């Protein structure tokens, strides 16, 4: 499974589930169009994404702290900073 972390700023009136589904649909379509032979070996249904997703919001942290957190995902070593709230 591949996890993708995105940092986005959206208008409060925008429905987050609509944004996520649009992003997942567009990326799924693009991957299928660019790598049809490779994808066909693993995914025989007309879709290959999972409907699940996680959304979190942040406040009172700097963009630098969030970026550092995202960059450390998937690395073997993590050196947590006790001052970080993320």
Secondary structure as UniProt FT lines:
FT   TURN            12..13
FT   HELIX           16..34
FT   HELIX           36..42
FT   HELIX           63..72
FT   TURN            73..74
FT   TURN            82..83
//
